[in-house]
Amino acid sequence: MATDDEDRIIELEIKLVYQEQLIRELDMLVRAFGDKLDANTRELEKLKQAIKSPESPMGPANEPPPHY
């Protein structure tokens, strides 16, 4: 009887170790995705600002008509 209990405890401890490892790996993955999302959000905001106020005018709206 004691060995059955010991075996069950050992099995539970092994499962716990694997779960803790998985949680650490998932935490690192979530943090990496969060960092990437933050970087992409900052880049998107920069692009939005660049579209709103470009440093140099671009496109046909700023070119003289062809007959000039």
Secondary structure, DSSP 8 states (H G I E B T S, - for coil): -HHHHHHHHHHHHHHHHHHHHHHHHHHHHHHHHHHHHHHHHHHHHHHHHHHHS-SS--SGGGS--TT-
